[in-house]
Amino acid sequence: MIQRIGRRGLASAAVEGMLATSSPYLLVMDADLQHDERIIPVMLEKLKRENLDLVIGSRNVSGGGMGEFAANRVTLSNMGRK
């Protein structure tokens, strides 16, 4: 765990975490409970099986979805996508 004092921002936190590990695999995920963590093993398996550099989870692909998002959150997401 890295405790960042006086530094803010998701992108810089992700980069700092990536630079601080020797792990061959990394995952960046918000902890706001909007993401289905059960898909992580599936993504890791795909990464390994197909020898990929990057796997991205998206609600806008086959099998993706917005779960039980509030209606205003769905509208905001769809507007952002357009």
N, C-alpha and C positions, 0 to 999 in steps of 0.2 A: 504494500500500500504506500502511496505517495501522498503526503499531506502538503498541499500547496498553500502557503501563507503569503498573502499580498499579491497573488496572481489569480486572474479570473479568465473565464472563457472555456467553452467546451473544446474547441479546436486545439487550442494550445495545451489543454490538459491531455487530450488524446495523443498529441505529438510527444509530449513529455513522457507519458507512459510508454509509448512505443520505443522511445530512445532509451528507456531505463530497463528494458528486458532483453534477454537473450532467447526468449521463446521463439520457435519457428512459426507459431500461429498467434494471431491477435484478434481480439473482438472489441469493437467499440459499440456500446449500447447505452442509451439513456436509461436511467433508473426510475423513470416516471410511470412505470407499469403499463405503458402503451404498447409494449413489444412482447410478443409471445416467445419466451425463452425456450420453449420446447422445440423450437426450430433450429436451435444452435447445433445439436448433434447432426442434424440433416445437412446443414450448411458445411460443417467441418468435414463430413464424409464426402460431400461433393467436391470440396476443395482438394482433398487428398486423392480421390478416385480419378478426377479429371486433370490432376496436376495443374490446378489453376493458381493464379497469383492473388485473386480477389473474388469474393462472393458478397453480393449485396442483397439484403432482404428488402422487399418492397411490397407494399399493400396493393400495388398497381400491376401485379403480374398474376398469371394463372395460379389459383390457389391462395392468393393473398386476400386481404380484406381488412376492414376497419373494426372488426369485432363489435363491441357494444359502445362505440363512440357516441357521444351526445350529438344530436342533429346539427347543432351549430358547429361542432368540431368537424363533422363530415363535410359540411358546406365550405368551411375554411380550407380544409385539405384539398377539396376539389378545385376551389378557386386558385390555390397555390400551384396546383398541377397544370392548370390551363395557362 
